[in-house]
Amino acid sequence: MIKILLVEDDIEISTMLKNFLTTENFDVVTALDGESACKKFYEDRFSLVLLDLMIPKMSGMEVMSKIRENNTVPIIIISAKDTDSDKALGLGLGADDYITKPFSVTEVLARIKANIRRSTQYTCGTTHQQTIIKEGGVVMNLSDYSVTKDGSHIELTSKEFEILKLLMQNPKKVYTKEQIYSLVWKDAYLGDENAVNVHISRLRNKIEDNPRNPQYIVTVWGIGYKLGDMKDER
């Protein structure tokens, strides 16, 4: 069974979600505060984390930052905070998805399945792809899903990896935000640019020498993004 860590201090919501997800054949472990969430996370192996932001002892953002120090497990935020800035902050700190309260359990289920499916594809990879892609100092190994720059390992989340792979496999092509969202998230683009913008910004912070003057992920104004014209440094 797929194991989910549900971090929610509202007992009624926590019980409702656990009961529903259990009927859908998920193994759900609950935590009512941030400290117990971190403890339970590192005591077990989880396929996904459902995380409320406003929880006692340690905030949801702090919990997510702790998890993201050394783990790329999918994290879905469930929060009553629904402003664009809240969503951008959550995605910027490493969340893969953001659901606002009130929500329907069917929506939560659909988001869980989509994120686990993407995570599984990211982990398993495919056998027909080119194994190594290199542009400038960045090397992607598609067999073990690792990325290095100038020989140093770079830790990417699944979506960051897929965005970079998309651009590096198609170095001459310009992608709109809608195309990137559809190809990476594998979902309908509803006009919310936050997800793409935040992941591009986070990816630039990890691979660019100067994120304010990007050389790898270049903005094509009025259209979208493309891979920069990098020279092979070998």
Protein Blocks (a to p, Z undefined) as FASTA:
>chain_A
ZZdddddfblklmmmmmmmmmmnopacdddfbfklmmmmmmmpccfbdcddfbdghiafk
lmmmmmmmmpcbdcddddfblcfklmmmmmmnopabdcdddddfklmmmmmmmmmmmmmm
mmnopakbcfbdcehjbccdfklopaceehiacdddfklmmmmmmmmmmmmbccdfklmm
mmmnopacehiaklmmmmmmmmmmmmpmblmlcfklccdehilpcddddddfZZ
